[in-house]
Amino acid sequence: MQASATAPRGRPKSASKKEQILASASKLFLEKSYDGVSMDLVAENAGVSKQTVYSHFENKEALFSACVRNKCAAHELSAEALDPALPVEDVLKNLIDQFNALLHSDEAIRLKRLLHTHAETNPRLSAIFYDVGPAMMKSSLEDYLHGQVAQGILAIDDVPTAARQLLYMIQGEHLMRATLNVPGGPSEQDNQVYLDACVSMFLKCYRAS
């Protein structure tokens, strides 16, 4: 009897190579800035051919965009994380905690500093980051809030404004000090108390009576 074929294990080869490319590109963008990175350099550092890089990403802009999107997904900042079946307070607290962790990650802080240096010379770079990062995050939150309003759980007349209020309310002193590399300020515990208070204030304002 002929032996049955063994099913392949692990990730598909193409997916594995794509992850290698993203990891390599993310590291290089932070180390050498956007202008200092080429598709050739990404391929060399990822241990793949240039053709393989282009088979996954059309150009460097698309690669940079994918790196930002991949970083957000790693912190569960996606529409799937906003589960309408869970209590709204739990969802928003989890969202804010994940968003705060992303904002305070070493990669995010270094990327933000990099974007500031390129804001005038390469505004397209900042636009790419904003579109696949903050704008997509805000859009996902808006969709979630609309759903909660439709269920009668929240009462919000202007959902886009409410989403902005929540997302930008959490970016306070703790994040500013980290971005500017200024020591001191609130402790991690104090910052967590502040984040929880932001969610409580938001729900106090918008929870349906």
C-alpha positions in Angstrom: 0.0 0.0 0.0 1.4 3.4 -0.9 2.1 5.6 2.0 -0.2 8.6 2.3 1.4 12.0 1.7 2.4 13.9 4.8 0.7 17.3 5.1 3.2 20.2 5.2 3.8 21.7 8.6 4.3 25.3 9.7 3.5 28.5 7.8 3.4 28.5 4.0 6.8 29.4 2.5 5.4 32.6 0.9 3.9 33.8 4.2 7.1 33.1 6.1 9.1 35.1 3.6 6.7 38.0 3.8 7.1 38.1 7.5 10.9 38.1 7.1 10.6 41.0 4.7 8.3 43.0 7.0 10.6 42.3 10.0 13.7 43.4 8.1 12.0 46.5 6.6 10.6 47.6 10.0 14.1 47.4 11.5 15.8 49.2 8.6 13.3 52.1 8.5 14.0 52.8 12.1 17.7 52.5 11.8 18.4 54.3 8.5 15.2 56.3 8.1 12.9 56.0 5.1 15.3 57.6 2.5 18.2 55.4 3.6 16.3 52.2 2.8 16.1 50.5 -0.6 14.3 47.4 -1.7 17.7 45.9 -2.5 18.8 46.5 1.1 15.5 45.0 2.5 16.0 41.9 0.3 19.6 41.5 1.4 18.8 41.8 5.1 15.7 39.6 4.8 17.7 36.9 3.1 15.5 36.8 0.0 15.8 38.0 -3.6 14.7 41.4 -4.7 12.2 39.7 -6.9 10.6 38.1 -3.9 10.3 41.5 -2.2 8.5 42.9 -5.2 6.3 39.9 -5.4 4.8 40.9 -2.1 5.1 44.7 -2.2 4.7 46.9 -5.3 7.1 49.6 -4.0 8.8 51.0 -0.9 5.7 53.1 0.0 3.6 49.9 0.0 6.2 48.2 2.1 6.3 51.0 4.6 2.5 51.0 4.8 2.4 47.3 5.4 5.0 47.6 8.2 2.8 50.2 10.0 -0.3 48.0 9.5 1.5 45.0 10.7 2.6 46.8 13.9 -1.0 47.8 14.6 -2.2 44.2 14.1 0.4 43.0 16.5 -1.1 45.1 19.2 -4.6 43.9 18.3 -5.6 47.3 16.9 -8.0 45.9 14.3 -11.7 45.9 13.7 -11.8 42.3 14.9 -10.7 43.4 18.4 -13.8 45.5 18.8 -16.2 42.6 19.6 -19.8 43.9 19.8 -20.8 40.9 21.8 -18.6 41.9 24.8 -19.5 44.6 27.4 -18.7 48.0 26.0 -16.5 49.0 29.0 -14.4 45.9 28.6 -13.9 46.5 24.8 -13.0 50.1 25.2 -10.6 49.5 28.1 -8.9 46.7 26.1 -8.7 49.0 23.1 -7.2 51.9 25.1 -4.7 49.6 26.8 -3.5 48.1 23.5 -3.4 51.6 21.8 -1.4 53.0 24.7 1.0 50.0 24.6 1.5 50.6 20.9 2.1 54.4 21.3 4.7 53.7 24.1 6.5 51.0 22.3 10.1 51.7 21.3 9.3 51.2 17.6 6.4 53.6 17.7 8.3 56.4 19.5 11.3 56.1 17.2 9.0 56.1 14.2 7.2 59.2 15.4 10.5 61.0 15.9 11.5 59.9 12.4 8.3 61.2 10.9 8.7 64.6 12.6 12.1 65.0 10.9 10.6 64.1 7.5 7.3 66.1 7.9 8.5 69.0 5.6 10.8 67.2 3.2 8.6 64.1 2.8 5.0 64.8 3.8 3.9 61.8 1.8 5.5 59.5 4.4 3.5 61.1 7.2 0.3 60.7 5.1 1.0 57.0 4.6 1.5 56.5 8.3 -1.6 58.5 9.2 -3.8 56.7 6.7 -2.9 53.1 7.8 -2.4 53.9 11.4 -4.4 56.7 13.2 -7.0 57.1 10.5 -7.7 53.4 10.2 -7.8 53.1 14.0 -10.4 55.9 14.2 -12.5 54.4 11.4 -12.6 51.0 13.2 -13.6 52.7 16.5 -16.3 54.7 14.7 -17.8 51.5 13.2 -17.9 50.0 16.7 -19.5 53.0 18.3 -22.1 53.2 15.5 -23.0 49.6 16.3 -23.3 50.4 20.1 -25.5 53.3 19.3 -27.7 51.1 17.1 -28.1 48.7 20.0 -29.1 51.4 22.3 -26.1 50.9 24.5 -24.5 54.3 23.8 -26.2 57.6 22.9 -23.9 59.6 20.6 -25.0 62.3 18.2 -21.6 62.9 16.6 -19.7 59.6 16.4 -16.6 60.9 14.6 -16.1 63.5 17.3 -16.6 61.0 20.1 -14.0 58.7 18.5 -11.5 61.5 18.3 -12.1 62.5 21.9 -11.4 59.0 23.2 -8.3 58.3 21.1 -6.6 61.7 21.7 -7.7 62.1 25.3 -5.3 59.3 26.3 -2.2 60.9 24.6 -1.2 63.0 27.6 1.8 63.9 29.6 3.2 60.3 29.9 3.4 59.9 26.1 4.7 63.4 25.5 7.6 62.9 27.9 8.4 59.5 26.3 8.4 61.0 22.8 10.6 63.9 23.9 12.8 61.7 26.0 12.1 63.8 29.1 12.5 61.8 32.3 10.0 61.9 35.2 6.3 62.3 35.0 3.5 59.8 35.9 4.4 56.3 36.8 3.1 53.3 34.8 0.6 52.7 37.6 -0.6 56.4 37.6 -0.8 56.3 33.8 -3.1 53.2 34.0 -5.3 55.0 36.5 -5.5 57.9 34.0 -6.4 55.6 31.1 -9.2 53.9 33.1 -10.5 57.3 34.0 -10.6 58.3 30.4 -12.8 55.4 29.5 -15.0 56.0 32.6 -15.4 59.7 31.6 -16.2 58.7 28.0 -18.9 56.2 29.1 -20.3 58.6 31.7 -20.9 61.1 28.9 -22.2 58.7 26.2 -23.8 55.7 27.9 -27.5 55.6 27.1 -29.7 56.3 30.1 
